[in-house]
């Protein structure tokens, strides 16, 4: 038998100190906790954790080194009516485990009941079918790694899937495709830099488990929103295949991206776990302390409150569940060097009782935490429970995925009526959502597409979802796509439709990059990635979801167009203001923003109320930027005109009078099918000139002659 010392209650999890390993796990309901060690042949050694302090069971084992596999068995009450589900026959994953080897192999022994008789306790040993925790070596040569700390107003986010981004990349070695190392490959990083990306937002990389039902259908949980371990990077994304090496490889990826000036933001799922509802498997939290980790129904504690649509909700009212979340967040910042988080279904974390409370304990903890409060915090501001749609209602530290931006921009460009006022508000930074709470334009994470829904190419190619490959009779996925196929469903050879689709893609991208707020680009949209109409590819670990890099050559004009947009935004602070427009005059005597009709006149209240209006001009005054630079210096920029025609016919626009600018240079035209030439060599037009705008197109013009600023 191994020697077991008392050890320490903290830190929780398995901690190697160079000589041995301390094991520690919290459970208030436990009567006895066994540590289970596994050798290379899979033989199990069980040891009682000898000490318990404050419901934390712990012990220290000298000589236990990194690479050691382990798990826990918890002895205690199995009383589902009271919410307790302890079952020592089930091997349990460490809630604080930092690495996991293997995957769940679905078998009835993973469940605490018999399929044929759910009322009878299942005492079959689950260990042969369970993944195992691995003790890790925490040391890593970070060198001179420093967080880039890119301000929000200079940020361009790229939402990507670790596996999907590189599975088909021709320059990434075969053995690195679909891995952390593949994402860190120089060819991938160079592409990201070429389109102005400053932050990659990675879909879930916490260790996750594909659902039993999906695996039975020959599918998998590709997206990864089914977490089972909040401190462990997903092992299937490691190229080495060595036990515990996913931790080192993840750190290497972060270091490489930081060297390129790119931040790493993680999409995190603290709202539910992979154990599902009351009929789900017992993998960890459920068997350790079900009452503390999950929200249970007060009227019948056999059942779980479900604000997520995934069977359970993490119990953020419990100090121990909150501690796990905060410890996990700090670990990823301090040990793994990530730069921020996007919180999946963040409204679920805000629920104290049944309502979404923006001052809940979770937000209080974030606000006061000296580590987490200093990184990027992005909310998906909704869940599936009542009152869960909370866009605009998160506290000041937070930014939000602005779902209203997505819907408004999609509606406007597909020609829906009565969309002009809201479209203008979204273009200007959504002050109606964020200004009253003291927040800034950067509170809005602007996006037209994301992982959940159509890609950009599919948005302009399909009116309906086509999810047949998911095996659910095309019933899954939203029907509210706000898409338009431009005249025919799916792939076509009609040149007129293809040109219109190309123009619509450029319209969406241009709108995104010139809107106030933080732009987020979906991976592959810059060169026309398609999922062939599938708007819910969560279960498709296949070419349906993987980024097709062969499109880069086919869509080189689109890629060049995106690079040009990114450079335009980078060079001109007028497109990325830190404060909202206020309508006051700048040093040149002209207001910071002016809304114009196609005739070049200022918009009136009556113009805004025209339900059929689908066209407008926007003057952005580079001499009226109200915020100072980083050293208090005055910021000035060129002034710009945005001419926007979402009408189905060509329209004549008149440039405004000389008080706005005497001459204007055409910088960009979405009706141009190429990537565009030199933005400093476009056609020069005088004030008041009339130009014909193609249907469904957008132009950007830059003022090339300004009157001297008045003293």
C-alpha positions as CSV (number, residue, x, y, z in Angstrom):
1,X,0.0,0.0,0.0
2,X,1.2,3.5,-0.8
3,X,2.0,5.9,2.1
4,X,-0.6,8.7,2.4
5,X,0.1,11.8,4.3
6,X,-2.5,14.3,5.6
7,X,-1.7,16.9,2.9
8,X,-3.5,20.2,2.6
9,X,-7.0,21.2,1.7
10,X,-6.0,23.8,-0.8
11,X,-5.4,24.2,-3.6
12,X,-8.2,21.9,-4.7
13,X,-7.4,19.2,-7.4
14,X,-4.1,17.4,-7.9
15,X,-1.0,19.6,-7.2
16,X,2.5,18.3,-7.9
17,X,5.3,20.0,-5.9
18,X,8.3,18.3,-7.4
19,X,8.4,15.5,-4.8
20,X,4.8,14.2,-4.6
21,X,1.2,15.2,-5.3
22,X,-1.5,16.6,-3.0
23,X,-5.0,15.5,-3.8
24,X,-8.0,17.5,-2.6
25,X,-11.8,17.4,-3.4
26,X,-14.8,19.2,-1.9
27,X,-17.9,17.3,-0.9
28,X,-20.2,18.2,1.9
29,X,-22.4,15.2,1.5
30,X,-19.6,12.6,1.4
31,X,-19.1,10.1,4.3
32,X,-15.9,8.8,2.8
33,X,-13.8,9.6,-0.3
34,X,-11.5,7.2,-2.1
35,X,-8.6,8.3,-4.4
36,X,-8.2,5.8,-7.2
37,X,-4.8,5.5,-9.0
38,X,-4.4,3.7,-12.3
39,X,-1.2,2.2,-13.7
40,X,-0.3,1.8,-17.3
41,X,-2.1,-1.6,-17.5
42,X,-5.3,0.0,-16.1
43,X,-5.0,-1.7,-12.6
44,X,-6.7,0.3,-9.9
45,X,-5.4,1.2,-6.4
46,X,-7.9,2.7,-4.0
47,X,-6.7,4.9,-1.1
48,X,-8.9,6.7,1.4
49,X,-8.3,10.4,1.6
50,X,-7.4,10.6,5.3
51,X,-8.3,14.2,6.2
52,X,-11.3,16.4,5.9
53,X,-11.4,20.2,6.7
54,X,-14.4,22.3,5.9
55,X,-15.8,19.5,3.8
56,X,-12.6,19.3,1.7
57,X,-11.2,15.8,1.6
58,X,-7.4,15.6,1.1
59,X,-4.2,13.6,1.2
60,X,-0.6,13.8,0.0
61,X,1.2,11.0,-1.8
62,X,5.0,11.2,-1.9
63,X,6.5,10.0,-5.2
64,X,3.3,10.5,-7.3
65,X,4.6,12.3,-10.4
66,X,3.1,14.0,-13.5
67,X,1.4,11.5,-15.8
68,X,-0.2,9.6,-12.9
69,X,-3.9,8.8,-13.8
70,X,-6.5,9.1,-11.1
71,X,-10.2,9.6,-10.2
72,X,-12.4,9.6,-7.1
73,X,-15.1,7.5,-5.6
74,X,-17.5,9.1,-3.1
75,X,-19.4,7.2,-0.5
76,X,-22.5,8.9,0.8
77,X,-26.3,8.8,0.5
78,X,-28.1,7.9,-2.7
79,X,-31.4,9.6,-2.1
80,X,-32.6,11.2,-5.3
81,X,-35.8,12.5,-3.6
82,X,-33.5,14.7,-1.4
83,X,-31.1,15.5,-4.3
84,X,-28.3,13.2,-3.2
85,X,-26.8,10.8,-5.8
86,X,-23.6,9.4,-4.3
87,X,-22.6,6.0,-5.7
88,X,-19.1,4.6,-5.0
89,X,-19.4,2.2,-7.9
90,X,-19.0,5.2,-10.3
91,X,-15.5,6.6,-10.9
92,X,-15.7,10.4,-10.8
93,X,-13.6,13.0,-12.5
94,X,-12.0,15.7,-10.4
95,X,-13.8,19.0,-10.8
96,X,-10.4,20.6,-10.5
97,X,-8.6,18.2,-12.8
98,X,-6.1,19.9,-15.1
99,X,-5.8,17.2,-17.7
100,X,-7.9,14.2,-18.8
101,X,-6.8,11.1,-20.7
102,X,-9.2,9.1,-22.8
103,X,-12.9,9.7,-23.5
104,X,-16.3,8.4,-22.2
105,X,-17.1,5.0,-23.7
106,X,-20.9,4.9,-23.5
107,X,-22.1,1.9,-21.3
108,X,-24.9,1.4,-18.9
109,X,-22.5,1.2,-16.0
110,X,-22.0,5.0,-16.4
111,X,-25.5,5.5,-15.1
112,X,-26.7,5.1,-11.5
113,X,-29.8,3.3,-12.6
114,X,-30.7,0.3,-14.8
115,X,-32.1,1.2,-18.2
116,X,-34.8,-1.6,-17.8
117,X,-35.6,-0.6,-14.2
118,X,-34.8,3.1,-13.4
119,X,-35.8,2.7,-9.8
120,X,-33.0,0.2,-9.0
121,X,-29.5,1.4,-8.1
122,X,-26.8,0.3,-10.6
123,X,-23.7,-0.8,-8.8
124,X,-21.7,-1.8,-11.8
125,X,-18.2,-0.4,-11.9
126,X,-18.0,2.5,-14.4
127,X,-14.2,2.8,-14.3
128,X,-13.4,0.7,-17.5
129,X,-15.6,3.1,-19.5
130,X,-14.5,6.4,-17.9
131,X,-11.6,8.8,-18.9
132,X,-9.1,9.4,-16.1
133,X,-7.6,12.5,-14.7
134,X,-3.9,13.1,-15.1
135,X,-1.5,14.8,-12.7
136,X,0.3,17.5,-14.7
137,X,3.6,19.3,-14.7
138,X,2.6,23.0,-14.2
139,X,6.0,24.3,-15.3
140,X,6.4,25.9,-18.8
141,X,9.0,28.1,-20.4
142,X,6.9,31.2,-21.2
143,X,10.0,33.3,-22.0
144,X,9.1,36.9,-22.5
145,X,5.3,36.2,-23.0
146,X,3.2,39.2,-22.1
147,X,-0.6,39.8,-22.6
148,X,-1.1,42.0,-25.6
149,X,-3.8,44.0,-23.8
150,X,-5.3,45.4,-27.0
151,X,-7.9,48.0,-26.2
152,X,-11.4,47.1,-27.1
153,X,-11.7,49.9,-29.7
154,X,-8.7,48.5,-31.6
155,X,-9.9,44.9,-31.3
156,X,-11.1,42.7,-34.3
157,X,-12.3,39.3,-33.1
158,X,-12.2,36.1,-35.1
159,X,-14.5,33.3,-33.9
160,X,-12.9,30.0,-34.7
161,X,-13.0,26.3,-33.8
162,X,-9.6,24.8,-32.9
163,X,-10.2,21.6,-34.9
164,X,-12.3,23.0,-37.8
165,X,-10.0,25.8,-38.6
166,X,-7.0,23.7,-39.6
167,X,-8.3,20.3,-40.5
168,X,-8.1,21.2,-44.2
169,X,-5.2,23.7,-44.2
170,X,-2.7,22.6,-46.8
171,X,0.3,24.2,-45.1
172,X,-0.3,22.7,-41.7
173,X,1.4,19.3,-41.3
174,X,-1.1,16.4,-41.3
175,X,-0.3,15.4,-37.7
176,X,-1.0,19.0,-36.5
177,X,-4.3,19.5,-38.2
178,X,-7.2,20.1,-35.9
179,X,-4.9,20.8,-32.9
180,X,-3.6,23.6,-30.7
181,X,-0.3,23.3,-32.6
182,X,-2.0,23.6,-35.9
183,X,-3.7,26.8,-34.9
184,X,-0.3,28.1,-33.8
185,X,1.2,27.3,-37.2
186,X,2.9,30.3,-38.9
187,X,0.7,30.0,-42.0
188,X,-2.4,30.3,-39.9
189,X,-1.1,33.2,-37.8
190,X,0.0,35.1,-40.9
191,X,-3.5,34.7,-42.4
192,X,-5.0,36.1,-39.2
193,X,-2.7,39.1,-39.2
194,X,-3.4,39.8,-42.9
195,X,-7.1,40.4,-42.2
196,X,-6.4,42.5,-39.1
197,X,-7.4,40.0,-36.5
198,X,-6.3,41.0,-33.0
199,X,-8.1,38.3,-31.0
200,X,-9.1,34.7,-31.7
201,X,-12.3,33.7,-29.8
202,X,-12.0,29.9,-29.6
203,X,-15.1,27.8,-29.3
204,X,-15.0,25.6,-26.1
205,X,-11.7,24.0,-25.3
206,X,-12.6,22.9,-21.8
207,X,-12.8,19.1,-21.8
208,X,-16.2,18.1,-23.1
209,X,-18.2,14.9,-23.7
210,X,-20.3,14.0,-26.7
211,X,-23.8,13.1,-25.7
212,X,-24.9,9.5,-25.7
213,X,-27.7,10.1,-28.2
214,X,-25.4,11.8,-30.7
215,X,-22.8,9.0,-30.5
216,X,-25.6,6.4,-31.0
217,X,-26.5,8.2,-34.3
218,X,-22.8,8.2,-35.5
219,X,-22.4,11.9,-34.8
220,X,-20.6,13.9,-32.1
221,X,-20.7,17.1,-30.1
222,X,-18.4,19.0,-32.5
223,X,-19.0,22.5,-31.0
224,X,-18.0,21.3,-27.5
225,X,-20.7,23.1,-25.4
226,X,-20.9,20.1,-23.1
227,X,-18.2,20.6,-20.5
228,X,-17.1,18.1,-17.9
229,X,-13.8,19.7,-16.6
230,X,-13.4,23.4,-16.2
231,X,-9.6,23.5,-15.8
232,X,-8.6,20.9,-18.4
233,X,-7.9,21.7,-22.1
234,X,-9.7,19.3,-24.4
235,X,-7.4,16.3,-25.0
236,X,-8.6,15.5,-28.6
237,X,-7.0,18.9,-29.7
238,X,-3.5,17.8,-28.8
239,X,-1.2,16.7,-31.6
240,X,1.2,14.7,-29.4
241,X,-1.2,12.2,-28.0
242,X,1.0,12.0,-24.9
243,X,-0.6,11.9,-21.5
244,X,-1.1,15.4,-20.2
245,X,0.7,17.1,-23.0
246,X,-2.4,19.0,-24.1
247,X,-1.6,21.5,-21.3
248,X,1.9,22.2,-22.7
249,X,0.6,22.4,-26.3
250,X,-2.2,24.8,-25.3
251,X,0.4,27.1,-23.6
252,X,2.6,26.9,-26.7
253,X,-0.3,28.0,-28.9
254,X,-1.0,31.0,-26.6
255,X,2.6,32.0,-26.6
256,X,2.8,31.9,-30.4
257,X,-0.3,33.9,-30.8
258,X,0.9,36.5,-28.3
259,X,4.2,36.8,-30.2
260,X,2.1,37.8,-33.2
261,X,0.1,40.4,-31.2
262,X,-3.0,38.3,-31.1
263,X,-5.1,37.7,-28.0
264,X,-6.8,34.4,-27.0
265,X,-10.4,34.5,-25.8
266,X,-12.1,31.3,-24.7
267,X,-15.8,30.5,-25.1
268,X,-16.7,29.1,-21.7
269,X,-19.7,27.1,-20.6
270,X,-20.2,27.6,-16.9
271,X,-24.0,27.4,-17.2
272,X,-24.4,23.6,-17.4
273,X,-22.3,20.4,-17.5
274,X,-22.2,17.2,-19.6
275,X,-24.1,15.2,-17.0
276,X,-27.4,16.3,-18.3
277,X,-30.8,15.8,-16.6
278,X,-31.8,13.3,-13.9
279,X,-31.5,10.5,-16.4
280,X,-28.0,11.5,-17.4
281,X,-24.7,9.7,-16.5
282,X,-22.7,10.1,-13.3
283,X,-19.3,11.4,-14.4
284,X,-18.2,13.8,-11.7
285,X,-20.2,16.6,-10.1
286,X,-23.4,14.6,-9.7
287,X,-21.7,11.9,-7.7
288,X,-19.5,14.3,-5.7
289,X,-22.1,16.7,-4.4
290,X,-25.2,16.9,-6.6
291,X,-27.0,19.4,-4.3
292,X,-24.1,21.9,-4.2
293,X,-23.2,21.8,-7.9
294,X,-26.7,21.8,-9.6
295,X,-29.9,23.8,-9.4
296,X,-32.6,21.4,-8.3
297,X,-36.4,22.0,-8.3
298,X,-37.6,23.0,-4.9
299,X,-40.8,21.0,-5.3
300,X,-39.1,17.8,-6.3
301,X,-35.3,17.5,-5.9
302,X,-35.1,14.6,-8.2
303,X,-35.3,17.0,-11.1
304,X,-33.0,19.8,-12.3
305,X,-33.8,23.4,-13.2
306,X,-32.9,23.9,-16.8
307,X,-32.2,27.4,-18.1
308,X,-29.9,26.1,-20.8
309,X,-31.9,23.5,-22.8
310,X,-29.2,21.0,-21.9
311,X,-30.8,19.3,-18.9
312,X,-29.2,21.0,-16.0
313,X,-28.0,24.4,-14.7
314,X,-24.9,25.0,-12.6
315,X,-25.9,26.2,-9.1
316,X,-24.4,29.7,-9.0
317,X,-26.2,30.2,-5.6
318,X,-23.7,27.8,-4.1
319,X,-20.5,29.3,-2.8
320,X,-18.6,26.2,-3.8
321,X,-19.9,26.2,-7.4
322,X,-19.1,29.9,-7.6
323,X,-15.6,29.1,-6.2
324,X,-15.1,26.5,-8.9
325,X,-16.0,29.1,-11.6
326,X,-13.8,31.8,-10.2
327,X,-10.8,29.4,-9.6
328,X,-11.2,28.1,-13.2
329,X,-11.2,31.6,-14.7
330,X,-8.2,32.6,-12.7
331,X,-6.3,29.4,-13.7
332,X,-6.8,30.1,-17.4
333,X,-5.6,33.7,-17.0
334,X,-2.7,33.1,-14.6
335,X,-1.5,29.7,-15.6
336,X,-2.6,29.4,-19.3
337,X,-2.2,33.2,-20.1
338,X,-5.5,33.6,-21.9
339,X,-6.8,37.2,-22.4
340,X,-10.5,36.9,-21.9
341,X,-13.7,34.9,-22.0
342,X,-17.0,34.7,-23.8
343,X,-19.6,33.3,-21.5
344,X,-22.1,31.0,-23.2
345,X,-25.7,31.7,-22.1
346,X,-24.4,34.2,-19.6
347,X,-27.9,35.1,-18.4
348,X,-28.1,31.6,-16.7
349,X,-25.2,32.7,-14.5
350,X,-27.1,35.8,-13.4
351,X,-30.1,33.9,-12.1
352,X,-30.4,34.2,-8.3
353,X,-33.8,32.7,-8.0
354,X,-35.8,32.6,-11.2
355,X,-35.1,36.1,-12.5
356,X,-32.1,37.4,-14.2
357,X,-30.4,39.8,-11.8
358,X,-27.7,42.0,-13.2
359,X,-26.3,42.4,-9.6
360,X,-26.2,38.7,-8.8
361,X,-23.4,37.2,-6.8
362,X,-21.5,36.0,-9.9
363,X,-21.2,39.6,-11.2
364,X,-20.2,40.9,-7.8
365,X,-17.4,38.3,-7.6
366,X,-16.2,39.3,-11.1
367,X,-16.3,43.0,-10.3
368,X,-14.1,42.7,-7.2
369,X,-11.7,40.1,-8.5
370,X,-8.2,41.7,-9.2
371,X,-7.4,39.1,-12.0
372,X,-10.7,38.4,-13.8
373,X,-11.9,42.0,-13.8
374,X,-8.9,43.0,-15.9
375,X,-9.4,40.7,-18.9
376,X,-12.0,40.8,-21.7
377,X,-15.4,39.7,-20.5
378,X,-18.0,39.0,-23.2
379,X,-21.5,37.8,-22.5
380,X,-23.8,35.9,-24.7
381,X,-26.7,37.8,-23.0
382,X,-29.5,35.3,-23.2
383,X,-30.6,31.9,-22.1
384,X,-33.7,29.7,-22.7
385,X,-35.5,30.5,-19.5
386,X,-38.2,33.2,-19.0
387,X,-36.8,36.7,-19.1
388,X,-33.5,35.4,-20.4
389,X,-33.0,37.8,-23.3
390,X,-30.8,40.5,-21.6
391,X,-29.0,42.4,-24.5
392,X,-28.0,45.7,-23.1
393,X,-28.5,44.8,-19.4
394,X,-25.1,43.5,-18.3
395,X,-22.8,45.5,-15.8
396,X,-20.3,48.1,-17.0
397,X,-17.2,45.8,-17.1
398,X,-18.9,43.6,-19.7
399,X,-19.2,43.6,-23.4
400,X,-22.0,41.7,-25.1
401,X,-22.7,39.7,-28.3
402,X,-25.2,42.2,-29.8
403,X,-27.9,40.0,-31.2
404,X,-29.9,43.0,-32.1
405,X,-27.1,44.2,-34.3
406,X,-27.1,40.9,-36.2
407,X,-30.9,40.9,-36.7
408,X,-31.1,44.6,-37.7
409,X,-28.3,44.4,-40.2
410,X,-29.6,41.2,-41.7
411,X,-33.1,42.7,-42.0
412,X,-31.9,45.9,-43.6
413,X,-29.8,44.4,-46.3
414,X,-32.5,41.8,-47.2
415,X,-34.9,44.7,-47.8
416,X,-37.2,44.3,-44.9
417,X,-39.5,47.4,-44.3
418,X,-39.2,49.8,-41.4
419,X,-35.6,48.9,-40.6
420,X,-33.8,52.1,-41.3
421,X,-33.9,53.8,-37.8
422,X,-32.7,50.7,-36.0
423,X,-30.0,50.0,-38.6
424,X,-28.7,53.5,-38.1
425,X,-28.6,53.0,-34.3
426,X,-26.6,49.8,-34.7
427,X,-24.2,51.4,-37.2
428,X,-23.6,54.2,-34.7
429,X,-22.8,51.9,-31.7
430,X,-26.2,51.0,-30.2
431,X,-26.4,53.9,-27.8
432,X,-30.0,53.0,-27.1
433,X,-28.7,49.8,-25.5
434,X,-25.6,50.9,-23.7
435,X,-25.4,54.7,-23.1
436,X,-27.9,54.9,-20.3
437,X,-25.9,52.5,-18.1
438,X,-22.7,54.5,-18.6
439,X,-21.2,52.0,-21.1
440,X,-19.4,52.8,-24.3
441,X,-19.7,51.7,-27.9
442,X,-17.3,48.9,-27.3
443,X,-19.8,47.2,-25.1
444,X,-21.3,46.0,-28.4
445,X,-19.7,43.0,-30.0
446,X,-21.0,43.4,-33.5
447,X,-21.5,40.4,-35.7
448,X,-23.5,39.3,-38.7
449,X,-22.7,35.6,-38.5
450,X,-21.3,33.3,-35.8
451,X,-20.9,29.6,-35.3
452,X,-24.6,29.3,-34.4
453,X,-26.4,29.8,-37.7
454,X,-25.6,30.4,-41.4
455,X,-22.1,31.3,-42.6
456,X,-21.9,34.6,-44.5
457,X,-22.1,32.8,-47.9
458,X,-25.0,30.7,-46.8
459,X,-26.8,33.8,-45.4
460,X,-27.0,35.1,-49.0
461,X,-27.6,31.7,-50.6
462,X,-30.4,30.1,-48.6
463,X,-33.9,31.1,-47.4
464,X,-34.3,28.0,-45.3
465,X,-32.1,25.8,-43.2
466,X,-30.9,22.5,-44.6
467,X,-29.9,20.4,-41.6
468,X,-30.8,17.0,-42.9
469,X,-27.3,15.7,-42.2
470,X,-28.0,16.2,-38.5
471,X,-30.4,13.3,-38.4
472,X,-33.3,15.2,-36.8
473,X,-35.6,15.5,-39.8
474,X,-34.5,19.2,-40.3
475,X,-36.3,20.1,-37.1
476,X,-33.2,21.3,-35.3
477,X,-31.8,24.8,-35.7
478,X,-33.6,28.1,-35.8
479,X,-36.1,29.1,-38.5
480,X,-35.5,32.8,-37.8
481,X,-32.5,33.2,-40.1
482,X,-33.4,36.6,-41.6
483,X,-31.6,35.4,-44.7
484,X,-32.2,35.9,-48.4
485,X,-31.0,33.7,-51.2
486,X,-31.0,36.5,-53.8
487,X,-33.5,34.6,-56.1
488,X,-32.7,30.9,-55.9
489,X,-32.0,28.4,-53.2
490,X,-28.5,27.0,-52.9
491,X,-25.7,26.8,-55.5
492,X,-26.5,28.4,-58.9
493,X,-24.8,29.2,-62.1
494,X,-26.9,32.3,-62.9
495,X,-24.3,35.1,-63.1
496,X,-26.8,37.7,-62.1
497,X,-27.6,35.9,-58.8
498,X,-23.9,35.2,-58.2
499,X,-23.1,38.9,-58.6
500,X,-25.9,39.9,-56.3
501,X,-24.7,37.4,-53.6
502,X,-21.2,38.7,-53.9
503,X,-22.4,42.3,-53.5
504,X,-24.5,41.3,-50.4
505,X,-21.5,39.6,-48.8
506,X,-19.5,42.8,-49.3
507,X,-22.3,44.9,-47.9
508,X,-22.4,42.9,-44.7
509,X,-18.7,42.9,-44.3
510,X,-18.4,46.7,-45.0
511,X,-21.2,47.4,-42.5
512,X,-19.5,45.3,-39.9
513,X,-16.1,47.0,-40.2
514,X,-17.4,50.6,-40.3
515,X,-19.8,50.2,-37.4
516,X,-19.0,51.6,-34.0
517,X,-18.3,48.8,-31.5
518,X,-16.1,45.7,-31.8
519,X,-16.4,43.7,-35.0
520,X,-16.4,39.9,-34.8
521,X,-15.8,37.9,-38.0
522,X,-16.7,34.2,-38.3
523,X,-13.8,32.0,-39.4
524,X,-13.8,31.4,-43.1
525,X,-16.3,34.1,-44.0
526,X,-13.4,36.1,-45.4
527,X,-13.2,33.6,-48.2
528,X,-16.7,32.3,-48.6
529,X,-16.9,29.2,-46.3
530,X,-20.2,27.3,-46.7
531,X,-22.0,24.7,-44.6
532,X,-24.4,24.1,-47.6
533,X,-27.3,25.6,-45.7
534,X,-26.8,23.8,-42.4
535,X,-27.5,26.4,-39.7
536,X,-26.9,24.1,-36.7
537,X,-23.7,22.1,-37.5
538,X,-23.1,21.4,-33.8
539,X,-22.8,17.7,-34.4
540,X,-20.8,17.8,-37.7
541,X,-17.2,16.9,-37.2
542,X,-16.8,16.8,-41.0
543,X,-16.2,18.8,-44.1
544,X,-19.6,20.5,-43.5
545,X,-18.0,22.4,-40.6
546,X,-14.3,22.4,-41.4
547,X,-12.9,25.5,-43.0
548,X,-12.1,24.8,-46.7
549,X,-8.9,26.6,-47.4
550,X,-9.0,25.7,-51.1
551,X,-11.6,28.6,-51.3
552,X,-8.8,31.1,-50.7
553,X,-7.8,31.0,-54.4
554,X,-11.3,30.8,-55.7
555,X,-12.4,33.8,-53.5
556,X,-9.2,35.8,-53.6
557,X,-11.2,39.0,-54.5
558,X,-13.3,38.6,-51.4
559,X,-10.3,37.9,-49.2
560,X,-8.6,41.0,-50.6
561,X,-11.7,43.0,-49.9
562,X,-11.7,42.0,-46.3
563,X,-8.0,42.9,-45.9
564,X,-8.8,46.3,-47.4
565,X,-11.6,46.8,-44.9
566,X,-9.5,45.8,-42.0
567,X,-6.7,48.2,-43.0
568,X,-9.3,51.0,-43.4
569,X,-10.6,50.5,-39.9
570,X,-7.1,50.2,-38.5
571,X,-5.9,53.5,-40.1
572,X,-9.0,55.6,-39.2
573,X,-10.1,56.1,-35.6
574,X,-13.4,57.7,-36.8
575,X,-14.7,54.1,-37.4
576,X,-13.7,52.9,-33.9
577,X,-14.6,55.7,-31.5
578,X,-14.4,55.1,-27.8
579,X,-17.4,57.4,-27.0
580,X,-20.8,57.7,-28.5
581,X,-21.7,60.4,-31.0
582,X,-23.3,63.3,-29.3
583,X,-24.4,65.5,-32.2
584,X,-22.3,68.5,-31.1
585,X,-20.2,70.5,-33.4
586,X,-16.5,69.8,-33.8
587,X,-13.6,72.3,-34.3
588,X,-14.6,72.7,-37.9
589,X,-18.1,73.8,-37.0
590,X,-19.8,70.6,-38.2
591,X,-21.4,67.9,-36.0
592,X,-19.7,64.6,-35.3
593,X,-22.3,62.6,-37.2
594,X,-24.9,63.8,-39.7
595,X,-27.6,61.6,-41.3
596,X,-28.4,62.4,-44.9
597,X,-31.1,61.6,-47.5
598,X,-30.0,60.4,-51.0
599,X,-30.6,64.1,-52.1
600,X,-27.7,65.2,-49.8
601,X,-30.1,67.0,-47.3
602,X,-30.1,66.3,-43.6
603,X,-32.6,63.7,-42.5
604,X,-35.8,65.0,-40.9
605,X,-38.1,63.2,-38.4
606,X,-40.4,62.6,-41.4
607,X,-37.6,60.9,-43.3
608,X,-36.9,58.5,-40.5
609,X,-40.6,57.6,-40.2
610,X,-40.9,56.5,-43.9
611,X,-41.4,52.8,-43.5
612,X,-40.2,52.1,-47.1
613,X,-37.0,54.0,-46.8
614,X,-33.9,51.8,-47.4
615,X,-31.2,54.3,-48.3
616,X,-29.3,57.0,-46.5
617,X,-26.0,58.8,-46.3
618,X,-23.8,59.1,-43.1
619,X,-21.3,61.9,-42.6
620,X,-18.6,61.0,-40.0
621,X,-16.6,64.0,-38.9
622,X,-12.9,63.2,-38.3
623,X,-12.4,66.6,-36.7
624,X,-15.1,66.0,-34.0
625,X,-13.7,62.9,-32.2
626,X,-14.4,63.8,-28.6
627,X,-12.1,61.3,-26.8
628,X,-8.4,62.0,-26.3
629,X,-5.5,59.7,-27.3
630,X,-3.5,57.6,-24.8
631,X,-1.4,60.6,-23.7
632,X,-4.2,63.1,-23.6
633,X,-3.6,64.3,-27.1
634,X,-6.3,65.4,-29.4
635,X,-7.4,62.8,-32.0
636,X,-8.3,63.9,-35.5
637,X,-8.9,61.9,-38.6
638,X,-10.2,62.3,-42.2
639,X,-13.9,62.7,-42.6
640,X,-16.0,60.1,-44.4
641,X,-19.2,59.7,-46.2
642,X,-21.1,56.4,-46.1
643,X,-23.6,56.1,-48.9
644,X,-25.9,53.1,-48.4
645,X,-28.5,51.8,-50.9
646,X,-30.4,48.7,-49.8
647,X,-33.1,49.4,-52.4
648,X,-33.8,46.9,-55.1
649,X,-33.1,49.5,-57.8
650,X,-30.3,51.8,-58.7
651,X,-30.6,55.2,-57.0
652,X,-29.0,58.7,-57.6
653,X,-27.2,60.1,-54.6
654,X,-26.1,63.7,-54.3
655,X,-23.1,64.5,-52.2
656,X,-23.8,67.1,-49.5
657,X,-22.7,70.7,-49.7
658,X,-19.2,72.2,-49.3
659,X,-19.8,72.8,-45.6
660,X,-19.2,69.0,-45.2
661,X,-16.2,68.9,-47.5
662,X,-15.3,70.4,-50.9
663,X,-13.9,67.2,-52.5
664,X,-14.5,63.5,-51.9
665,X,-12.4,60.6,-53.0
666,X,-14.0,57.2,-53.6
667,X,-12.4,54.7,-51.2
668,X,-14.6,51.6,-51.6
669,X,-17.6,50.5,-53.6
670,X,-19.3,47.2,-52.8
671,X,-20.6,47.0,-56.4
672,X,-17.0,46.6,-57.5
673,X,-16.5,42.8,-57.8
674,X,-12.7,43.0,-57.3
675,X,-10.7,43.6,-54.1
676,X,-10.4,47.3,-55.2
677,X,-7.3,49.2,-56.0
678,X,-5.3,51.8,-54.1
679,X,-7.7,53.6,-51.7
680,X,-5.7,56.7,-52.1
681,X,-6.1,56.8,-55.9
682,X,-9.9,56.6,-56.2
683,X,-12.1,59.0,-58.3
684,X,-12.4,62.6,-57.0
685,X,-15.8,64.1,-56.8
686,X,-16.8,67.7,-55.9
687,X,-19.4,68.6,-53.2
688,X,-22.9,68.4,-54.6
689,X,-22.0,65.9,-57.3
690,X,-24.6,63.4,-58.3
691,X,-23.6,59.7,-58.5
692,X,-25.6,56.6,-59.4
693,X,-25.5,53.9,-56.8
694,X,-26.1,50.3,-57.9
695,X,-29.0,48.5,-56.2
696,X,-28.0,47.0,-52.9
697,X,-24.6,48.5,-52.6
698,X,-22.6,50.7,-50.4
699,X,-19.8,53.3,-51.0
700,X,-17.3,54.9,-48.7
701,X,-15.8,58.3,-49.7
702,X,-13.1,60.2,-47.9
703,X,-12.9,64.0,-47.7
704,X,-9.6,65.2,-49.4
705,X,-10.0,68.9,-48.8
706,X,-11.1,70.5,-45.5
707,X,-11.4,74.1,-44.5
708,X,-8.8,75.1,-41.9
709,X,-10.1,74.5,-38.4
710,X,-11.4,77.7,-36.8
711,X,-9.2,79.0,-34.0
